[in-house]
């Protein structure tokens, strides 16, 4: 996804589920319930697509995946003179 807001999973916790046709329907359904969506909240659709609540609506978002180091990258470098 180009232009999607990058979000880190560690900054979010799972919340309640809401049945809605789209993010705007979810926003409307939660309004006035004490569980309102706030700026920065992320909604995950049934297909895994993320939408982040912004001040002026919703934008696409995606999880930032942690860097995975291969065995070669994580192995200590050999010092000269050691074999």
Helices and strands as residue ranges (DSSP letters): E 5-7, G 9-11, H 23-30, E 42-44, E 50-54, E 57-63, H 71-74
